[in-house]
Amino acid sequence: MTSTPRSLVISNVRLPDGQPVAVSIADGRIAALGPDLVPPAGAALEDGGGALLLPGFVEGHTHIDKSNWGRPWYRNEVAATLLDRINNERHWRKESGHDAGAQSLALARAFVQAGTTRLRTHVDIDTDAGLRYLEGVFQTRQTLRDVLDMQIVAFPQSGLLGRPGTDELLARALADGADVLGALDPALIDGDPVTSLNVTFALAERYRKPIDIHLHEPGEVGAFTFKLLLDRVEALGMQGQVVVSHAFCLGALPERERDAMLERIARLNVALLTSAPPSRPVPPLKTCREKGVTIFGGNDGIRDTWSPYGSPDMLERAMLIGLRYDMRRDDELAIAFDCVSAAAARGCGFSDYGLHTGARADLVLVEAETIAQAVAARPKRKLVVANGRVVARDGELVVAA
């Protein structure tokens, strides 16, 4: 997908604080933002009709390579344990001929259509499939490169230590262009948290990549693993380069122990990701923010063999975050939205984000009075601009891919 840089002016829109403004865009960037802009000669013009102006949404954690989005319904009869789900998925993908390239493209397009312009996806690196799924998602990233800023995490869904050769495949994935190194439950899946974390951090250091680790481990087991991870972050100087996804243990620890850990997490600039699941303990969002911890949101899997739930609408994910954390006030719903916008961009390391001069021009217009109403009502996207280009109008894509 390619485009010729052009200038665009969107008039008659409102910032989240209610201020009426126009936005001038040039070469994919916000060139000016203010109430009395004069459109440059030759600029394309869009009348926002008084709509609310939001920054493009950020999906901080999903798995677009394994989605069944747009395909016939998957009948889920898998048992409940993590290993059951891992083994079932590996078997199904192998036997069904699941096409990671086609499915990731379908879901990524749906994300763009709903206003997501930055996305971090975990992609399975598996000794059965090799790098096949990664190659499919590489194709999707290339196809949508002009409108969707995508980070790819090389993720060992079956664990790192239990299947010999996984570490070599992860190394190849990082060398080939994966942006982030993934990891999974060093104690409960790998059975040896010290060795698992040592291998993970050695790979990250070798290829100079950040880390995003799935940590489902509960209570004291999860806290033990988390402390080992923080020790390595501190020893190796990897502050600001690690995300811990899910972090269920932080929702189950005694308050004193939890708060001491949060203070260390903040000091080492380790970010947290939550999908805000209703059935599991979750990190305390407001306490995390009070302690200075970056915590952001994501869908996790969408319509795959793990779960029938999820959608590529980040306003819906913000609503689900609000529900999980009992957020009802308008200022609280603004926090939920921050989890899928500025906080997610910060946690993932997406640069030049926001509604300010010089930022990449990723914008969403919705018919809503406030951010709180946008989160609660999830209105159709009136206009989506990605990298300075109109990509969706009235809820429909207007670009080819």
Secondary structure, 3 states (H helix, E strand, C coil): CCCCCCEEEEEEEECCCCCEEEEEEECCEEEEEECCCCCCCCCEEEEEEEEEEEECEEEEEECHHHCCCCCCCCCCCCCCCHHHHHHHHHHHHHHHCCCHHHHHHHHHHHHHHCCEEEEEEEEECECCCECHHHHHHHHHHHHCCCCCEEEEEEECCCCCCCCCCHHHHHHHHHHHCCCEEEEECCCCCCCCHHHHHHHHHHHHHHHCCCEEEECCCCHHHHHHHHHHHHHHHHHHCCCCCEEEECCHHHHCCCHHHHHHHHHHHHHCCCEEEECCCCCCCCCCHHHHHHHCCCEEECCECCCCCCCCCCCCCHHHHHHHHHHHCCCCCHHHHHHHHHCCCHHHHHHHCCCCCCCCCCCECCEEEECCCCHHHHHHHCCCEEEEEECCEEEEECCEECCCC
